[in-house]
């Protein structure tokens, strides 16, 4: 029972984090991005779509692993572009990436918990 | 999924593989974007702005003002922090405004003379300031919106108009 509650908590916190990251990305694209604003809209849109998928619990193992990889992928893209060009180094981007890092940890825990609960 | 081997792998192995693939492919994409785009990081750009005069008397030329901005174009990159030192160099008692098109607003500090001694007033987040003869102002804002936007003196239209060009 406790494991199920933990699973629910992790799932809904992941949904919340995905929505927050998505909204920040949309806001960033609209107000801050120095170039390729549309990419931020796409990234934000994907996060919001992912929030719906995680909330609906569709193919949970696949979707959780995919969202985990997607968060790390975007983090890696941002870090390398920032190092190379000096762009994306502002408060909003830092906040976005901080939430994204928490999201990656959350997805990792969720994936492990959901697989463990199935194995049990 | 189980048939493809996804279900038989341990969570740790799957997460490690996903993380490695995601981070390495992200780094490749990021490096490629940085290499292709050649985007320069936002920087601080400083300009000196003056009022100028066209060579005619405004009283004899259809009442068109002869005042202008010098320079009449300021070009920056999107994201740049812009500092404009605007000096009213009139030799007669005449005021000019510095007004910007929406959505731009700016912070301004107005000084009593060109040596920037004696702060007359400070204006946070405004779209318009007025400078009397001899006064100067330090105007600062961040070029967050790409496009062409007017800066102008509301008293001396249409001639006293300049353009902020923000390359996005």
Boltz contact constraints between the chains, C-beta under 6 A:
constraints:
  - contact:
      token1: [A, 34]
      token2: [B, 78]
      max_distance: 6.0
  - contact:
      token1: [A, 34]
      token2: [B, 79]
      max_distance: 6.0
  - contact:
      token1: [A, 35]
      token2: [B, 39]
      max_distance: 6.0
  - contact:
      token1: [A, 65]
      token2: [B, 18]
      max_distance: 6.0
  - contact:
      token1: [A, 68]
      token2: [B, 18]
      max_distance: 6.0
  - contact:
      token1: [A, 69]
      token2: [B, 18]
      max_distance: 6.0
  - contact:
      token1: [A, 69]
      token2: [B, 22]
      max_distance: 6.0
  - contact:
      token1: [A, 72]
      token2: [B, 19]
      max_distance: 6.0
  - contact:
      token1: [A, 72]
      token2: [B, 22]
      max_distance: 6.0
  - contact:
      token1: [A, 72]
      token2: [B, 23]
      max_distance: 6.0
  - contact:
      token1: [A, 73]
      token2: [B, 22]
      max_distance: 6.0
  - contact:
      token1: [A, 73]
      token2: [B, 26]
      max_distance: 6.0
  - contact:
      token1: [A, 76]
      token2: [B, 23]
      max_distance: 6.0
  - contact:
      token1: [A, 76]
      token2: [B, 26]
      max_distance: 6.0
  - contact:
      token1: [A, 76]
      token2: [B, 27]
      max_distance: 6.0
  - contact:
      token1: [A, 77]
      token2: [B, 26]
      max_distance: 6.0
  - contact:
      token1: [A, 77]
      token2: [B, 29]
      max_distance: 6.0
  - contact:
      token1: [A, 77]
      token2: [B, 30]
      max_distance: 6.0
  - contact:
      token1: [A, 80]
      token2: [B, 27]
      max_distance: 6.0
  - contact:
      token1: [A, 80]
      token2: [B, 30]
      max_distance: 6.0
  - contact:
      token1: [A, 80]
      token2: [B, 31]
      max_distance: 6.0
  - contact:
      token1: [A, 81]
      token2: [B, 30]
      max_distance: 6.0
  - contact:
      token1: [A, 81]
      token2: [B, 33]
      max_distance: 6.0
  - contact:
      token1: [A, 81]
      token2: [B, 34]
      max_distance: 6.0
  - contact:
      token1: [A, 84]
      token2: [B, 34]
      max_distance: 6.0
  - contact:
      token1: [A, 85]
      token2: [B, 34]
      max_distance: 6.0
  - contact:
      token1: [A, 85]
      token2: [B, 39]
      max_distance: 6.0
  - contact:
      token1: [A, 86]
      token2: [B, 41]
      max_distance: 6.0
  - contact:
      token1: [A, 87]
      token2: [B, 39]
      max_distance: 6.0
  - contact:
      token1: [A, 87]
      token2: [B, 41]
      max_distance: 6.0
  - contact:
      token1: [A, 108]
      token2: [B, 15]
      max_distance: 6.0
  - contact:
      token1: [A, 112]
      token2: [B, 11]
      max_distance: 6.0
  - contact:
      token1: [A, 115]
      token2: [B, 11]
      max_distance: 6.0
